[in-house]
Amino acid sequence: MTIPADLFFTADHEWVRDPGGPTARVGVTEFAAQSLGDVVFLSLPAVGDPVSAGAECGEIESTKSVSPLFAPVSGQVTAVNEAVLSAPELVNEDPYGEGWLFEVAPTAQGDLLDCDAYAPLTVEDAH
C-alpha cells in the first residue's frame, strides 16, 4: 500500500497536499479506497463553500456502504474535481492522482499526521 511521504493525513483516512500553502488538495487514501470497495457516487462541497477541519463535508457511496467525508483543513473550497464526479471509480484507480476530490484555500489545519504517524493506522483499522 502506498503512503506518499509528501502528503499529510487524518485519522479518518483523508489526505491533504500542501495544507499550509495557498491551496490544499484533498482526497481519500489508498487504504480508504480499498476499504470502501468500488466507489459509485460522491457528494462533495461546492466551490465557495466553507469547510471546517474535522467536520463532515460530503459523502462517499460505494458498493459496500455510504461513508462521510471529513475536511482535513478549514477554509473555503476553491475547486472540485469534476472528473471524479462523473467517474467516481477514479478514487479507487488513482486516489493520490486523478482521484483527488476538492481544493481548499486553508485558514486552519486539523489534526494532521505525517506518513510515519499515519501508517500504523492502516494496520490498526484493517483489523
MOPAC internal coordinates of N, CA, C and O (Angstrom, degrees):
PM7 1SCF
backbone

  N    0.0000 0     0.00 0     0.00 0    0    0    0
  C    1.4478 1     0.00 0     0.00 0    1    0    0
  C    1.5288 1   108.45 1     0.00 0    2    1    0
  O    1.2310 1   121.09 1   -43.72 1    3    2    1
  N    1.2999 1   115.52 1   136.28 1    3    2    1
  C    1.4540 1   121.86 1  -178.29 1    5    3    2
  C    1.5302 1   110.87 1   -89.30 1    6    5    3
  O    1.2310 1   121.15 1   -47.64 1    7    6    5
  N    1.3320 1   115.41 1   132.36 1    7    6    5
  C    1.4655 1   122.07 1   173.01 1    9    7    6
  C    1.5247 1   106.19 1  -132.03 1   10    9    7
  O    1.2310 1   119.90 1   -87.47 1   11   10    9
  N    1.3398 1   117.79 1    92.53 1   11   10    9
  C    1.4670 1   120.66 1  -175.59 1   13   11   10
  C    1.5270 1   112.59 1   -58.96 1   14   13   11
  O    1.2310 1   121.31 1   -45.26 1   15   14   13
  N    1.3185 1   115.10 1   134.74 1   15   14   13
  C    1.4648 1   121.42 1  -177.69 1   17   15   14
  C    1.5270 1   112.51 1   -73.15 1   18   17   15
  O    1.2310 1   119.63 1   163.16 1   19   18   17
  N    1.3311 1   118.32 1   -16.84 1   19   18   17
  C    1.4653 1   120.26 1  -177.63 1   21   19   18
  C    1.5295 1   113.04 1   -91.14 1   22   21   19
  O    1.2310 1   119.97 1  -174.98 1   23   22   21
  N    1.3247 1   117.67 1     5.02 1   23   22   21
  C    1.4611 1   121.50 1  -179.47 1   25   23   22
  C    1.5212 1   110.62 1  -110.71 1   26   25   23
  O    1.2310 1   121.24 1   -15.40 1   27   26   25
  N    1.3275 1   115.23 1   164.60 1   27   26   25
  C    1.4571 1   122.78 1   171.29 1   29   27   26
  C    1.5253 1   107.44 1  -116.16 1   30   29   27
  O    1.2310 1   120.73 1   -23.19 1   31   30   29
  N    1.3298 1   116.21 1   156.81 1   31   30   29
  C    1.4608 1   120.83 1  -170.68 1   33   31   30
  C    1.5183 1   110.76 1  -134.99 1   34   33   31
  O    1.2310 1   121.70 1   -19.95 1   35   34   33
  N    1.3428 1   114.36 1   160.05 1   35   34   33
  C    1.4668 1   120.27 1   171.70 1   37   35   34
  C    1.5197 1   108.12 1  -110.53 1   38   37   35
  O    1.2310 1   121.03 1   -16.04 1   39   38   37
  N    1.3191 1   115.63 1   163.96 1   39   38   37
  C    1.4608 1   120.71 1   176.12 1   41   39   38
  C    1.5237 1   111.07 1   -67.91 1   42   41   39
  O    1.2310 1   120.21 1   165.41 1   43   42   41
  N    1.3422 1   117.20 1   -14.59 1   43   42   41
  C    1.4658 1   121.70 1   177.80 1   45   43   42
  C    1.5261 1   112.04 1   -91.50 1   46   45   43
  O    1.2310 1   120.28 1  -170.87 1   47   46   45
  N    1.3354 1   117.07 1     9.13 1   47   46   45
  C    1.4646 1   124.14 1   174.25 1   49   47   46
  C    1.5250 1   114.34 1    72.41 1   50   49   47
  O    1.2310 1   120.63 1  -147.41 1   51   50   49
  N    1.3417 1   116.40 1    32.59 1   51   50   49
  C    1.4530 1   119.59 1   166.68 1   53   51   50
  C    1.5300 1   107.40 1   -99.04 1   54   53   51
  O    1.2310 1   120.54 1   -23.64 1   55   54   53
  N    1.3159 1   116.57 1   156.36 1   55   54   53
  C    1.4578 1   120.48 1   174.26 1   57   55   54
  C    1.5252 1   108.59 1  -119.74 1   58   57   55
  O    1.2310 1   121.13 1   -22.01 1   59   58   57
  N    1.3158 1   115.43 1   157.99 1   59   58   57
  C    1.4606 1   120.92 1   176.48 1   61   59   58
  C    1.5277 1   107.97 1  -142.26 1   62   61   59
  O    1.2310 1   121.11 1   -45.60 1   63   62   61
  N    1.3128 1   115.49 1   134.40 1   63   62   61
  C    1.4636 1   121.76 1   177.40 1   65   63   62
  C    1.5158 1   108.38 1  -105.47 1   66   65   63
  O    1.2310 1   120.78 1   -50.05 1   67   66   65
  N    1.3205 1   116.11 1   129.95 1   67   66   65
  C    1.4635 1   123.46 1   175.61 1   69   67   66
  C    1.5339 1   112.53 1    60.53 1   70   69   67
  O    1.2310 1   119.81 1  -124.74 1   71   70   69
  N    1.3585 1   117.96 1    55.26 1   71   70   69
  C    1.4713 1   119.84 1  -176.90 1   73   71   70
  C    1.5229 1   114.14 1   -65.84 1   74   73   71
  O    1.2310 1   119.74 1   163.31 1   75   74   73
  N    1.3292 1   118.11 1   -16.69 1   75   74   73
  C    1.4574 1   120.63 1   178.95 1   77   75   74
  C    1.5149 1   112.98 1  -100.91 1   78   77   75
  O    1.2310 1   120.50 1  -178.61 1   79   78   77
  N    1.3222 1   116.64 1     1.39 1   79   78   77
  C    1.4538 1   120.86 1  -177.87 1   81   79   78
  C    1.5155 1   111.99 1   -87.81 1   82   81   79
  O    1.2310 1   120.65 1     4.33 1   83   82   81
  N    1.3185 1   116.37 1  -175.67 1   83   82   81
  C    1.4665 1   119.23 1   179.67 1   85   83   82
  C    1.5261 1   112.65 1   -68.38 1   86   85   83
  O    1.2310 1   120.32 1   152.85 1   87   86   85
  N    1.3352 1   116.99 1   -27.15 1   87   86   85
  C    1.4606 1   121.94 1   178.10 1   89   87   86
  C    1.5130 1   108.57 1  -139.46 1   90   89   87
  O    1.2310 1   121.00 1   -50.19 1   91   90   89
  N    1.3259 1   115.69 1   129.81 1   91   90   89
  C    1.4616 1   121.39 1   178.49 1   93   91   90
  C    1.5361 1   108.60 1  -111.46 1   94   93   91
  O    1.2310 1   120.81 1   -52.51 1   95   94   93
  N    1.3299 1   116.05 1   127.49 1   95   94   93
  C    1.4638 1   120.91 1   178.99 1   97   95   94
  C    1.5235 1   108.85 1   -92.70 1   98   97   95
  O    1.2310 1   120.63 1   -39.51 1   99   98   97
  N    1.3424 1   116.39 1   140.49 1   99   98   97
  C    1.4631 1   122.49 1  -173.40 1  101   99   98
  C    1.5271 1   110.23 1  -125.20 1  102  101   99
  O    1.2310 1   121.19 1   -36.16 1  103  102  101
  N    1.3238 1   115.32 1   143.84 1  103  102  101
  C    1.4600 1   121.44 1   174.57 1  105  103  102
  C    1.5135 1   109.60 1  -157.63 1  106  105  103
  O    1.2310 1   120.55 1     5.79 1  107  106  105
  N    1.3221 1   116.56 1  -174.21 1  107  106  105
  C    1.4614 1   120.84 1   173.69 1  109  107  106
  C    1.5159 1   107.99 1  -107.78 1  110  109  107
  O    1.2310 1   121.18 1   -27.45 1  111  110  109
  N    1.3303 1   115.34 1   152.55 1  111  110  109
  C    1.4580 1   120.34 1  -174.84 1  113  111  110
  C    1.5269 1   111.99 1   -74.48 1  114  113  111
  O    1.2310 1   121.53 1   -14.77 1  115  114  113
  N    1.3064 1   114.67 1   165.23 1  115  114  113
  C    1.4559 1   120.26 1   175.80 1  117  115  114
  C    1.5282 1   109.91 1   -60.37 1  118  117  115
  O    1.2310 1   120.34 1   142.17 1  119  118  117
  N    1.3362 1   116.95 1   -37.83 1  119  118  117
  C    1.4636 1   120.52 1   177.23 1  121  119  118
  C    1.5274 1   110.38 1   -58.80 1  122  121  119
  O    1.2310 1   120.34 1   133.05 1  123  122  121
  N    1.3373 1   116.96 1   -46.95 1  123  122  121
  C    1.4618 1   120.98 1   179.65 1  125  123  122
  C    1.5172 1   110.66 1   -63.40 1  126  125  123
  O    1.2310 1   120.44 1   135.57 1  127  126  125
  N    1.3189 1   116.76 1   -44.43 1  127  126  125
  C    1.4574 1   120.66 1  -178.93 1  129  127  126
  C    1.5267 1   111.17 1   -60.36 1  130  129  127
  O    1.2310 1   120.60 1   138.49 1  131  130  129
  N    1.3170 1   116.46 1   -41.51 1  131  130  129
  C    1.4666 1   119.60 1   178.75 1  133  131  130
  C    1.5244 1   110.87 1   -70.65 1  134  133  131
  O    1.2310 1   120.04 1   141.31 1  135  134  133
  N    1.3243 1   117.52 1   -38.69 1  135  134  133
  C    1.4641 1   120.91 1  -178.85 1  137  135  134
  C    1.5256 1   111.57 1   -68.29 1  138  137  135
  O    1.2310 1   120.41 1   144.41 1  139  138  137
  N    1.3322 1   116.82 1   -35.59 1  139  138  137
  C    1.4553 1   120.52 1  -179.15 1  141  139  138
  C    1.5226 1   112.39 1   -68.23 1  142  141  139
  O    1.2310 1   120.12 1   148.54 1  143  142  141
  N    1.3054 1   117.37 1   -31.46 1  143  142  141
  C    1.4617 1   121.02 1  -170.94 1  145  143  142
  C    1.5173 1   108.41 1    86.58 1  146  145  143
  O    1.2310 1   120.06 1    19.54 1  147  146  145
  N    1.3010 1   117.49 1  -160.46 1  147  146  145
  C    1.4578 1   121.51 1  -175.92 1  149  147  146
  C    1.5266 1   110.84 1   -68.21 1  150  149  147
  O    1.2310 1   120.76 1   -63.63 1  151  150  149
  N    1.3400 1   116.15 1   116.37 1  151  150  149
  C    1.4629 1   121.69 1   178.17 1  153  151  150
  C    1.5275 1   108.04 1   -76.35 1  154  153  151
  O    1.2310 1   120.90 1   -50.89 1  155  154  153
  N    1.3425 1   115.89 1   129.11 1  155  154  153
  C    1.4644 1   120.46 1  -175.96 1  157  155  154
  C    1.5281 1   113.27 1  -118.72 1  158  157  155
  O    1.2310 1   119.89 1   164.03 1  159  158  157
  N    1.3470 1   117.81 1   -15.97 1  159  158  157
  C    1.4720 1   120.19 1  -179.05 1  161  159  158
  C    1.5221 1   109.38 1  -159.79 1  162  161  159
  O    1.2310 1   121.23 1   -35.99 1  163  162  161
  N    1.3351 1   115.25 1   144.01 1  163  162  161
  C    1.4659 1   120.91 1   177.74 1  165  163  162
  C    1.5228 1   109.35 1  -128.70 1  166  165  163
  O    1.2310 1   120.96 1   -41.31 1  167  166  165
  N    1.3111 1   115.76 1   138.69 1  167  166  165
  C    1.4582 1   122.49 1   169.56 1  169  167  166
  C    1.5173 1   105.47 1  -115.95 1  170  169  167
  O    1.2310 1   120.75 1   -67.20 1  171  170  169
  N    1.3384 1   116.18 1   112.80 1  171  170  169
  C    1.4634 1   121.02 1  -175.35 1  173  171  170
  C    1.5197 1   109.90 1  -117.38 1  174  173  171
  O    1.2310 1   120.16 1   -21.17 1  175  174  173
  N    1.3326 1   117.30 1   158.83 1  175  174  173
  C    1.4698 1   119.05 1   174.81 1  177  175  174
  C    1.5264 1   109.43 1   -65.82 1  178  177  175
  O    1.2310 1   120.71 1   -23.62 1  179  178  177
  N    1.3317 1   116.25 1   156.38 1  179  178  177
  C    1.4674 1   121.65 1   179.40 1  181  179  178
  C    1.5274 1   109.96 1   -90.64 1  182  181  179
  O    1.2310 1   121.40 1   -22.56 1  183  182  181
  N    1.3197 1   114.93 1   157.44 1  183  182  181
  C    1.4673 1   120.27 1   174.61 1  185  183  182
  C    1.5344 1   108.49 1   -57.02 1  186  185  183
  O    1.2310 1   121.01 1   -50.01 1  187  186  185
  N    1.3262 1   115.68 1   129.99 1  187  186  185
  C    1.4578 1   121.64 1  -178.90 1  189  187  186
  C    1.5237 1   113.31 1    98.61 1  190  189  187
  O    1.2310 1   120.15 1   162.43 1  191  190  189
  N    1.3406 1   117.32 1   -17.57 1  191  190  189
  C    1.4639 1   119.54 1   178.79 1  193  191  190
  C    1.5233 1   110.57 1   -68.59 1  194  193  191
  O    1.2310 1   120.18 1   -38.14 1  195  194  193
  N    1.3276 1   117.26 1   141.86 1  195  194  193
  C    1.4613 1   119.39 1   171.08 1  197  195  194
  C    1.5276 1   108.79 1   -81.92 1  198  197  195
  O    1.2310 1   120.55 1   -33.87 1  199  198  197
  N    1.3321 1   116.55 1   146.13 1  199  198  197
  C    1.4652 1   121.78 1   174.02 1  201  199  198
  C    1.5265 1   107.09 1  -130.30 1  202  201  199
  O    1.2310 1   121.67 1   -29.90 1  203  202  201
  N    1.3312 1   114.42 1   150.10 1  203  202  201
  C    1.4656 1   120.43 1  -179.79 1  205  203  202
  C    1.5106 1   109.54 1  -118.22 1  206  205  203
  O    1.2310 1   120.54 1   -45.61 1  207  206  205
  N    1.3161 1   116.57 1   134.39 1  207  206  205
  C    1.4646 1   121.42 1  -179.92 1  209  207  206
  C    1.5268 1   110.28 1   -54.34 1  210  209  207
  O    1.2310 1   121.46 1   -53.11 1  211  210  209
  N    1.3172 1   114.82 1   126.89 1  211  210  209
  C    1.4561 1   121.67 1   178.27 1  213  211  210
  C    1.5131 1   114.23 1    87.30 1  214  213  211
  O    1.2310 1   119.77 1   170.78 1  215  214  213
  N    1.3330 1   118.04 1    -9.22 1  215  214  213
  C    1.4658 1   121.32 1  -179.39 1  217  215  214
  C    1.5282 1   110.24 1   -93.41 1  218  217  215
  O    1.2310 1   121.32 1   -29.85 1  219  218  217
  N    1.3154 1   115.08 1   150.15 1  219  218  217
  C    1.4573 1   120.64 1   178.56 1  221  219  218
  C    1.5267 1   109.52 1   -66.35 1  222  221  219
  O    1.2310 1   120.79 1   -44.67 1  223  222  221
  N    1.3345 1   116.10 1   135.33 1  223  222  221
  C    1.4649 1   120.02 1  -179.45 1  225  223  222
  C    1.5201 1   112.98 1  -133.87 1  226  225  223
  O    1.2310 1   120.22 1  -174.03 1  227  226  225
  N    1.3226 1   117.18 1     5.97 1  227  226  225
  C    1.4480 1   120.43 1   179.20 1  229  227  226
  C    1.5119 1   110.35 1   176.76 1  230  229  227
  O    1.2310 1   121.53 1     8.47 1  231  230  229
  N    1.3396 1   114.67 1  -171.53 1  231  230  229
  C    1.4622 1   120.56 1   179.21 1  233  231  230
  C    1.5171 1   109.73 1  -140.95 1  234  233  231
  O    1.2310 1   121.82 1   -28.65 1  235  234  233
  N    1.3221 1   114.12 1   151.35 1  235  234  233
  C    1.4537 1   121.44 1   174.58 1  237  235  234
  C    1.5258 1   106.93 1  -122.57 1  238  237  235
  O    1.2310 1   121.24 1   -60.61 1  239  238  237
  N    1.3258 1   115.23 1   119.39 1  239  238  237
  C    1.4538 1   119.98 1   179.22 1  241  239  238
  C    1.5266 1   108.57 1  -104.11 1  242  241  239
  O    1.2310 1   121.56 1   -50.64 1  243  242  241
  N    1.3207 1   114.63 1   129.36 1  243  242  241
  C    1.4587 1   120.13 1   177.65 1  245  243  242
  C    1.5165 1   109.04 1  -124.45 1  246  245  243
  O    1.2310 1   121.19 1    -0.35 1  247  246  245
  N    1.3123 1   115.33 1   179.65 1  247  246  245
  C    1.4577 1   119.22 1   177.72 1  249  247  246
  C    1.5206 1   111.15 1   -68.38 1  250  249  247
  O    1.2310 1   120.20 1   165.98 1  251  250  249
  N    1.3500 1   117.22 1   -14.02 1  251  250  249
  C    1.4581 1   120.90 1  -179.40 1  253  251  250
  C    1.5255 1   113.70 1   -97.80 1  254  253  251
  O    1.2310 1   120.29 1   144.97 1  255  254  253
  N    1.3585 1   117.05 1   -35.03 1  255  254  253
  C    1.4655 1   119.16 1  -172.39 1  257  255  254
  C    1.5258 1   110.74 1  -170.70 1  258  257  255
  O    1.2310 1   121.39 1    -1.97 1  259  258  257
  N    1.3356 1   114.95 1   178.03 1  259  258  257
  C    1.4600 1   122.15 1   170.13 1  261  259  258
  C    1.5232 1   105.94 1  -113.20 1  262  261  259
  O    1.2310 1   120.42 1   -54.72 1  263  262  261
  N    1.3277 1   116.79 1   125.28 1  263  262  261
  C    1.4581 1   121.58 1  -176.34 1  265  263  262
  C    1.5207 1   110.18 1  -121.33 1  266  265  263
  O    1.2310 1   120.27 1   -38.25 1  267  266  265
  N    1.3339 1   117.09 1   141.75 1  267  266  265
  C    1.4625 1   119.48 1   177.02 1  269  267  266
  C    1.5281 1   110.77 1   -71.11 1  270  269  267
  O    1.2310 1   121.36 1   -28.77 1  271  270  269
  N    1.3198 1   115.00 1   151.23 1  271  270  269
  C    1.4598 1   122.84 1   174.31 1  273  271  270
  C    1.5216 1   106.94 1  -110.20 1  274  273  271
  O    1.2310 1   120.33 1   -52.50 1  275  274  273
  N    1.3360 1   116.98 1   127.50 1  275  274  273
  C    1.4556 1   121.76 1  -178.27 1  277  275  274
  C    1.5233 1   109.95 1  -108.53 1  278  277  275
  O    1.2310 1   120.41 1   -38.29 1  279  278  277
  N    1.3268 1   116.81 1   141.71 1  279  278  277
  C    1.4643 1   121.29 1   177.47 1  281  279  278
  C    1.5251 1   109.72 1   -76.44 1  282  281  279
  O    1.2310 1   119.57 1   -49.96 1  283  282  281
  N    1.3285 1   118.43 1   130.04 1  283  282  281
  C    1.4640 1   120.37 1   177.47 1  285  283  282
  C    1.5245 1   113.43 1   -81.95 1  286  285  283
  O    1.2310 1   120.50 1   163.66 1  287  286  285
  N    1.3192 1   116.65 1   -16.34 1  287  286  285
  C    1.4653 1   121.67 1   179.09 1  289  287  286
  C    1.5292 1   108.63 1  -137.99 1  290  289  287
  O    1.2310 1   121.08 1   -20.45 1  291  290  289
  N    1.3181 1   115.53 1   159.55 1  291  290  289
  C    1.4637 1   120.88 1   173.41 1  293  291  290
  C    1.5179 1   108.58 1   -93.78 1  294  293  291
  O    1.2310 1   120.87 1   -29.32 1  295  294  293
  N    1.3137 1   115.95 1   150.68 1  295  294  293
  C    1.4555 1   120.22 1   177.28 1  297  295  294
  C    1.5074 1   111.16 1   153.71 1  298  297  295
  O    1.2310 1   120.91 1    18.59 1  299  298  297
  N    1.3290 1   115.86 1  -161.41 1  299  298  297
  C    1.4530 1   121.89 1  -179.03 1  301  299  298
  C    1.5253 1   109.06 1  -113.48 1  302  301  299
  O    1.2310 1   120.85 1   -45.66 1  303  302  301
  N    1.3234 1   115.97 1   134.34 1  303  302  301
  C    1.4586 1   121.37 1   179.93 1  305  303  302
  C    1.5231 1   109.21 1   -68.38 1  306  305  303
  O    1.2310 1   121.16 1   -52.57 1  307  306  305
  N    1.3350 1   115.39 1   127.43 1  307  306  305
  C    1.4689 1   120.19 1  -178.09 1  309  307  306
  C    1.5236 1   112.96 1  -109.04 1  310  309  307
  O    1.2310 1   120.33 1   161.73 1  311  310  309
  N    1.3400 1   116.98 1   -18.27 1  311  310  309
  C    1.4690 1   120.47 1   179.82 1  313  311  310
  C    1.5217 1   108.92 1  -158.64 1  314  313  311
  O    1.2310 1   121.44 1   -30.36 1  315  314  313
  N    1.3201 1   114.85 1   149.64 1  315  314  313
  C    1.4594 1   122.26 1   174.63 1  317  315  314
  C    1.5219 1   106.58 1  -126.19 1  318  317  315
  O    1.2310 1   120.72 1   -41.94 1  319  318  317
  N    1.3086 1   116.24 1   138.06 1  319  318  317
  C    1.4638 1   120.52 1  -179.96 1  321  319  318
  C    1.5300 1   109.41 1   -76.09 1  322  321  319
  O    1.2310 1   120.74 1   -82.78 1  323  322  321
  N    1.3235 1   116.19 1    97.22 1  323  322  321
  C    1.4625 1   121.11 1  -178.47 1  325  323  322
  C    1.5260 1   111.40 1   -64.11 1  326  325  323
  O    1.2310 1   120.26 1   149.49 1  327  326  325
  N    1.3287 1   117.11 1   -30.51 1  327  326  325
  C    1.4720 1   120.62 1  -179.14 1  329  327  326
  C    1.5177 1   111.11 1   -62.45 1  330  329  327
  O    1.2310 1   120.55 1   140.89 1  331  330  329
  N    1.3311 1   116.56 1   -39.11 1  331  330  329
  C    1.4598 1   119.60 1  -177.25 1  333  331  330
  C    1.5373 1   110.86 1   -74.95 1  334  333  331
  O    1.2310 1   120.34 1   155.41 1  335  334  333
  N    1.3329 1   116.95 1   -24.59 1  335  334  333
  C    1.4666 1   119.03 1   177.01 1  337  335  334
  C    1.5257 1   110.86 1   -69.50 1  338  337  335
  O    1.2310 1   120.39 1   143.73 1  339  338  337
  N    1.3222 1   116.87 1   -36.27 1  339  338  337
  C    1.4697 1   119.58 1   179.16 1  341  339  338
  C    1.5254 1   112.18 1   -88.62 1  342  341  339
  O    1.2310 1   120.16 1   162.69 1  343  342  341
  N    1.3157 1   117.29 1   -17.31 1  343  342  341
  C    1.4692 1   121.47 1   178.80 1  345  343  342
  C    1.5357 1   108.48 1  -137.19 1  346  345  343
  O    1.2310 1   119.92 1  -106.05 1  347  346  345
  N    1.3484 1   117.76 1    73.95 1  347  346  345
  C    1.4715 1   120.22 1  -175.80 1  349  347  346
  C    1.5190 1   113.98 1   -60.59 1  350  349  347
  O    1.2310 1   119.92 1   161.16 1  351  350  349
  N    1.3155 1   117.77 1   -18.84 1  351  350  349
  C    1.4582 1   120.53 1   179.03 1  353  351  350
  C    1.5281 1   112.16 1   -64.01 1  354  353  351
  O    1.2310 1   120.05 1   164.82 1  355  354  353
  N    1.3412 1   117.51 1   -15.18 1  355  354  353
  C    1.4722 1   120.43 1   175.84 1  357  355  354
  C    1.5249 1   111.30 1   -59.92 1  358  357  355
  O    1.2310 1   120.14 1   151.12 1  359  358  357
  N    1.3329 1   117.33 1   -28.88 1  359  358  357
  C    1.4701 1   120.44 1   178.01 1  361  359  358
  C    1.5295 1   109.64 1   -61.44 1  362  361  359
  O    1.2310 1   120.23 1   139.67 1  363  362  361
  N    1.3247 1   117.17 1   -40.33 1  363  362  361
  C    1.4663 1   121.25 1   179.07 1  365  363  362
  C    1.5253 1   111.51 1   -76.68 1  366  365  363
  O    1.2310 1   120.48 1   141.23 1  367  366  365
  N    1.3250 1   116.69 1   -38.77 1  367  366  365
  C    1.4647 1   121.24 1  -173.14 1  369  367  366
  C    1.5235 1   113.27 1   -76.37 1  370  369  367
  O    1.2310 1   119.96 1   144.17 1  371  370  369
  N    1.3299 1   117.68 1   -35.83 1  371  370  369
  C    1.4680 1   121.16 1  -174.17 1  373  371  370
  C    1.5339 1   109.75 1  -151.34 1  374  373  371
  O    1.2310 1   119.91 1  -112.51 1  375  374  373
  N    1.3537 1   117.77 1    67.49 1  375  374  373
  C    1.4718 1   119.75 1  -172.51 1  377  375  374
  C    1.5232 1   114.57 1   -61.90 1  378  377  375
  O    1.2310 1   119.35 1   153.33 1  379  378  377
  N    1.3260 1   118.84 1   -26.67 1  379  378  377
  C    1.4661 1   120.86 1  -178.41 1  381  379  378
  C    1.5334 1   112.46 1   -98.94 1  382  381  379
  O    1.2310 1   120.23 1   177.41 1  383  382  381
  N    1.3131 1   117.17 1    -2.59 1  383  382  381
  C    1.4642 1   121.53 1  -178.10 1  385  383  382
  C    1.5230 1   110.86 1  -120.17 1  386  385  383
  O    1.2310 1   120.80 1    74.51 1  387  386  385
  N    1.3383 1   116.07 1  -105.49 1  387  386  385
  C    1.4627 1   121.52 1  -177.01 1  389  387  386
  C    1.5282 1   113.12 1   -65.18 1  390  389  387
  O    1.2310 1   119.85 1   165.20 1  391  390  389
  N    1.3263 1   117.89 1   -14.80 1  391  390  389
  C    1.4564 1   121.87 1  -179.06 1  393  391  390
  C    1.5171 1   115.08 1   -91.18 1  394  393  391
  O    1.2310 1   119.89 1  -164.95 1  395  394  393
  N    1.3454 1   117.82 1    15.05 1  395  394  393
  C    1.4685 1   119.29 1   176.60 1  397  395  394
  C    1.5222 1   109.04 1   -62.51 1  398  397  395
  O    1.2310 1   120.31 1   -20.85 1  399  398  397
  N    1.3431 1   117.01 1   159.15 1  399  398  397
  C    1.4655 1   120.28 1  -172.16 1  401  399  398
  C    1.5267 1   114.22 1  -107.69 1  402  401  399
  O    1.2310 1   119.99 1   126.12 1  403  402  401
  N    1.3254 1   117.62 1   -53.88 1  403  402  401
  C    1.4591 1   119.66 1  -179.17 1  405  403  402
  C    1.5288 1   109.75 1  -156.86 1  406  405  403
  O    1.2310 1   120.89 1   -12.18 1  407  406  405
  N    1.3247 1   115.91 1   167.82 1  407  406  405
  C    1.4610 1   121.95 1   177.44 1  409  407  406
  C    1.5272 1   109.45 1  -122.21 1  410  409  407
  O    1.2310 1   121.55 1   -32.63 1  411  410  409
  N    1.3236 1   114.64 1   147.37 1  411  410  409
  C    1.4662 1   121.73 1  -176.07 1  413  411  410
  C    1.5290 1   108.68 1  -129.97 1  414  413  411
  O    1.2310 1   120.73 1   -38.16 1  415  414  413
  N    1.3464 1   116.20 1   141.84 1  415  414  413
  C    1.4672 1   121.16 1   166.06 1  417  415  414
  C    1.5206 1   104.56 1   -85.25 1  418  417  415
  O    1.2310 1   119.76 1   -79.98 1  419  418  417
  N    1.3316 1   118.07 1   100.02 1  419  418  417
  C    1.4651 1   119.98 1  -169.94 1  421  419  418
  C    1.5289 1   113.58 1   -73.77 1  422  421  419
  O    1.2310 1   122.30 1   -38.40 1  423  422  421
  N    1.3371 1   113.20 1   141.60 1  423  422  421
  C    1.4576 1   120.64 1   173.71 1  425  423  422
  C    1.5255 1   110.81 1  -114.70 1  426  425  423
  O    1.2310 1   120.32 1   158.20 1  427  426  425
  N    1.3290 1   117.00 1   -21.80 1  427  426  425
  C    1.4701 1   121.78 1   178.13 1  429  427  426
  C    1.5245 1   108.93 1  -159.83 1  430  429  427
  O    1.2310 1   121.09 1   -32.02 1  431  430  429
  N    1.3162 1   115.53 1   147.98 1  431  430  429
  C    1.4550 1   120.89 1   178.39 1  433  431  430
  C    1.5223 1   109.73 1   -97.60 1  434  433  431
  O    1.2310 1   121.42 1   -28.50 1  435  434  433
  N    1.2994 1   114.89 1   151.50 1  435  434  433
  C    1.4517 1   120.21 1   171.28 1  437  435  434
  C    1.5128 1   108.78 1   -87.02 1  438  437  435
  O    1.2310 1   120.62 1    20.76 1  439  438  437
  N    1.3158 1   116.42 1  -159.24 1  439  438  437
  C    1.4632 1   121.65 1   177.22 1  441  439  438
  C    1.5178 1   108.35 1   -80.94 1  442  441  439
  O    1.2310 1   120.63 1   -85.06 1  443  442  441
  N    1.3190 1   116.40 1    94.94 1  443  442  441
  C    1.4598 1   121.45 1  -176.89 1  445  443  442
  C    1.5179 1   110.48 1  -100.27 1  446  445  443
  O    1.2310 1   121.48 1   -31.61 1  447  446  445
  N    1.3256 1   114.78 1   148.39 1  447  446  445
  C    1.4602 1   122.84 1  -178.97 1  449  447  446
  C    1.5195 1   109.01 1  -117.38 1  450  449  447
  O    1.2310 1   120.49 1   -34.04 1  451  450  449
  N    1.3368 1   116.67 1   145.96 1  451  450  449
  C    1.4612 1   118.24 1   170.63 1  453  451  450
  C    1.5337 1   107.93 1   -82.58 1  454  453  451
  O    1.2310 1   120.34 1    -3.46 1  455  454  453
  N    1.3373 1   116.95 1   176.54 1  455  454  453
  C    1.4663 1   119.95 1  -173.93 1  457  455  454
  C    1.5305 1   112.20 1   -62.26 1  458  457  455
  O    1.2310 1   120.09 1   145.26 1  459  458  457
  N    1.3319 1   117.44 1   -34.74 1  459  458  457
  C    1.4616 1   120.20 1   179.73 1  461  459  458
  C    1.5327 1   111.70 1   -67.66 1  462  461  459
  O    1.2310 1   120.28 1   143.72 1  463  462  461
  N    1.3055 1   117.08 1   -36.28 1  463  462  461
  C    1.4670 1   120.54 1   179.15 1  465  463  462
  C    1.5273 1   111.14 1   -78.30 1  466  465  463
  O    1.2310 1   120.56 1   150.15 1  467  466  465
  N    1.3360 1   116.53 1   -29.85 1  467  466  465
  C    1.4661 1   119.98 1  -178.31 1  469  467  466
  C    1.5316 1   112.62 1   -77.75 1  470  469  467
  O    1.2310 1   119.79 1   142.01 1  471  470  469
  N    1.3020 1   118.00 1   -37.99 1  471  470  469
  C    1.4721 1   121.85 1  -173.40 1  473  471  470
  C    1.5328 1   113.84 1   -50.83 1  474  473  471
  O    1.2310 1   118.69 1   135.76 1  475  474  473
  N    1.3357 1   120.10 1   -44.24 1  475  474  473
  C    1.4693 1   118.30 1   179.59 1  477  475  474
  C    1.5294 1   113.68 1   -61.87 1  478  477  475
  O    1.2310 1   119.86 1   152.89 1  479  478  477
  N    1.3325 1   117.88 1   -27.11 1  479  478  477
  C    1.4659 1   119.80 1   179.58 1  481  479  478
  C    1.5221 1   112.06 1   -65.85 1  482  481  479
  O    1.2310 1   120.50 1   150.89 1  483  482  481
  N    1.3239 1   116.65 1   -29.11 1  483  482  481
  C    1.4660 1   118.82 1   179.44 1  485  483  482
  C    1.5234 1   110.47 1   -71.19 1  486  485  483
  O    1.2310 1   120.02 1   153.42 1  487  486  485
  N    1.3063 1   117.57 1   -26.58 1  487  486  485
  C    1.4652 1   121.40 1   177.11 1  489  487  486
  C    1.5270 1   109.22 1   -79.61 1  490  489  487
  O    1.2310 1   120.57 1   133.49 1  491  490  489
  N    1.3484 1   116.52 1   -46.51 1  491  490  489
  C    1.4646 1   120.94 1  -179.50 1  493  491  490
  C    1.5210 1   111.45 1   -61.90 1  494  493  491
  O    1.2310 1   119.98 1   135.10 1  495  494  493
  N    1.3339 1   117.65 1   -44.90 1  495  494  493
  C    1.4577 1   121.00 1  -176.27 1  497  495  494
  C    1.5196 1   112.92 1   -76.95 1  498  497  495
  O    1.2310 1   119.99 1   167.69 1  499  498  497
  N    1.3096 1   117.63 1   -12.31 1  499  498  497
  C    1.4596 1   120.66 1   178.58 1  501  499  498
  C    1.5280 1   110.91 1   -76.88 1  502  501  499
  O    1.2310 1   120.71 1   164.07 1  503  502  501
  N    1.3347 1   116.25 1   -15.93 1  503  502  501
  C    1.4758 1   119.23 1  -177.63 1  505  503  502
  C    1.5060 1   112.07 1  -102.36 1  506  505  503
  O    1.2310 1   120.10 1   180.00 1  507  506  505

